[in-house]
C-alpha cells in the first residue's frame, strides 16, 4: 500500500448530495465524501453503484442528471451554486476528470500535439508567440517521454487513432496533471489494460501525485488496485457511500455487509 505525506486539509467535500435522473430518482442518494490534499482516495463499487455519475457531478457535467440537494465544495467554492462561466474556468485548471476510454476523451480530427497545445492555450499561453511556452511544449515532450512514449515530437504529429490505448491513457494522465489541478478524478483508467500496462499507469499516477501534491479520486471496481496505490477507500452501493476508511482497515476489518461481500468475492476468485 502506498503511504504519501497527505495534508489533513480537505480540498474537496461532498455533503448529502442527492441527484435525480428524469425517470430514475435518487441515482445518488445522500453522498458524503471528502478528499484531502495529497491523498489518493479509492472509490469502489459494482457497476451501477453511481461512481461515474458522481464523477461527472463533481465537475458539474451531470446532464441528464439534476442535483436536487446537497453541496460540492472545491477549495472553498460551492460548485452546486457556481455560475457556468466560473465552472468552465475550473474544469481542467482546478479539477480534471480522466475518462475510462481515453480515445473518447480525444478529438479524432486533431493531432495529439494540437490537443496538448489547446490545454496550454486554456492557461492563456500562446505556444507560438511566447518563448516560455515553447519551453512548456518541451516539458510536454519530456513528460510524455518519461511515461514511456518514445519520439514524442513525432507522436504529437499523429492522430489519436494512431496511438494505442495504453499510450492514450498515458497522454490523458499527462493532460490531467498538466495544469497542476487541485483534484484529479480517474474513472476506471486501468480497465481493459493488460497487467503490465496497468502497473505502469498506477506508477505514473503515484509519480504525478507526489510531484504536485494533487488530491486524487481513483474510481475502480478492483480492490487489488486500491490496495496498491490508495490511502483511503470509500465503498459505494446504490448511490450511497456505505463505508469509508483507510485501506488497511477496510481490507482487514470491514464493517458493512456489502464490503464483506466484495472482499469475499475477491477471495473466491483467487482460490
N, C-alpha and C positions, 0 to 999 in steps of 0.2 A: 504494500500500500504506500502511496506517495504521501509525504507529510510536508507541506510547504509552510512558510512563515506567513500565515494569513493574518490579516488585521482583524480586530474584533468589531470594526465598524462595518455595518451593513450598507452596501451600496444599492441594493435592490430589496424592497419589502413589498410583498403582496398580502393584502388583508381582506378576508371574507369576499373573495371575488366570485361573483355569480354571472354566468354567461349563458344566454339562450340562443339556440338556432330557431328559425321560424317555425319549424314543425317538431322541434325537439328541445323542450325546456330543460334548463339546468344541465347543459352539457358540461359546464364547470359549476360545481355546487359548493361554494364557500371555501375556495382555495386559500390557504395561508402558507406563505413561503418566504424565506429570507436568504439572501446571498451576501457573504462577506467579501470584502476586497481581498484578492489574492488567494481565493479558495476555489476548489472545483467541487461543485455540488452535483451528484448524480440524481437524475430524475428517472425513476424506474417504474414500469407498469406494462401490462399486456396491451395488445392492440385494442384501440377503442377506449382506453382509460382517460384520454383527454390531453395527453402530453403535447402533441403537436398543436392542438387548439390553444393550449396555454402559451406555447412558444410564440404563436402568431399574435396572441393578445398582448404579450409583453412588449412587442414592438408596434402595437396598435395596427396590425394588419388582420383583424379578426373577421372581416367580412367572409361569409354571410352571417356571422355571429353578432350578437348585440350584448354589450356589457350592461347588465341590469343594475348591479350594485357592487360596492367594494372599491378598492384602490390599488394602484400600482405606483409605488414611489421609487423613482430612479434618482439617486443622489439629491434628494430633497424635493424633486419635482413630481407632482401627481400627473402621470401620463393619461389617466382616465378623463381628466378635465383640460388637458393642454390643447392649445389651438393646433389645427392641422399643419400650419406653416412651421410651428415650433417642433412638431413631431418629425417633419421632414428633415429638419436640421439635426435632430438627434440620431436618426437612423443612420447607421454606418459610422457616425462620429463618436457617439457615446454608447450605443447599443447595436449589436450586429447579430443577425440570425443566419447561420450557415445551414443549408438545406440538406436533406437526406440524399437527394440525387443532385450531385454537383453540376451535371450538364444542364439541368433545368434552371440553374441559377445564372448560367452564362447566355449571352445573346449570340445566337448562331450566325448572325450576319456580320459580326465584327471580329477582328482578330483579338487574340488574348492580350496583346500589347495595348491595343486601343482600350480594352476594358480596364486594364490597370491604370491607364492614363486618365480615364474617366473618374476613377476613385481619387486620384491626385487632384484633379480639377475640382472635385467636390470640396476640397480644402482651400479653394480659391488660389490655387497654384497653377501658373501656366508652364507646362512642361517644355514648351517651345521657347518662350521668351526669357524664362528665369533660369540662370545658370545653376542656382541652388537646386532647382527642380531637376535639372539634369543629373545632379548628384543623387537626388532621391530616386530617379529612374535606375541609376546604377545600384542603389540599395535594393531595389526590387529584384534586379538580376541576381544580386548577391543572396537575397533571401530565397529566391527560387533555387539557386544552385545549392544552398545549404539544406534544402529539403530533398535533394537528390535528383533534381531536374537538370540534366546536362544541357549545355548550349542554350541557356535561357534566352539569349538575344535572338537566335534563330527560331526558337519555340514561340516567342512572342509575336512572330510574324505569321504564325499558324492560326487556324480557326479551332473553336472548341471541339469539333468532331474529329480533329486530328490528334487530340490528346486522349490518353487512356483515362479510365475512371479514377485510378489511383493518382495520376498526375493532376486531374481536375480537382480532386479532393485536396491535394496539397496546395494548389493555386487558390482554392476557396479559403483555406486557412490563412494563407498569406494576405488575401484580401480582408479577411475578418480582423486580423490584428494590425493591419497597415496603419490605421489612424489612431492607434492606442486607445480603443474604446474602454469604457468603464466595465461593460458587461458584454460577453460573447455567449450566445446560445448555440449549441451544437446539436442539431436534431438528427440522431441516428447516423452520424457521419462515418461510422465504421461498418454499417450494414452492407452486405454483398461484397465486401473486400476479403481477399484471402488473408490467412493469419499473419503472414509476413508483412503485408502492407498495413494491416490493422495495427500491428506493433509499431511500425514506423509512424503512422498517423498519431497514435497515442503519445509517442515520444515527442512529436512536434507540438502537440497540444501543451504538454508539460513545459517544453522549452520556451514557447512563446509566452505562456503564462508567467513563468519565472522571470523572464526578461522584462515584462511590462507590469506585473502585479495585477493583471486583469482578473475579475471575477468571472467564472465560467459555469454555465449550466450545461451539463452533458446529459442529453436525453438518450436513453437506451433501454432495451429490454434485457440486456446482458449484464448480469451481476458480476460475471468474471471481469468484464471491462471496468466496471465500477471499482472492484477490489484493486485493480492495477493503478488507477490514477486519481480516484476521488478521495476527498477528505470527509465529506458528509454525504448522506443519501436520503432522498425523500421518496417514499413509496406511494404511488398514485393508483387509485382504483375508482372507477365510475365517477370521475370528475372531482374527486377529493384526494387530499393528501392524508393518508391513513396512519403514517408513521414516519418520523424523521429522527435521525441520529447519526453518530459517527459511523463510518464504515465498519469499524471493529465491533461496535455494539450491535448494529443491525445484523451483521453476518453471524455473530457468535451467540447473541441472545435476543432474537426478535420477539416483539410483544404481540403485534397484531396477527390474527389468524391468516390473513392474506399474505403477509410477509413470510410466515412459516410455510405456507403453501408454495410460494415462489422458490424458497430455498430447498424445499423437499423435492420439487420437480427437477431442480438442477442436480441434486444428489442422485436421483433416479436415472437421469440421462447420462451421468458419468459412470454409473455402475455397469 
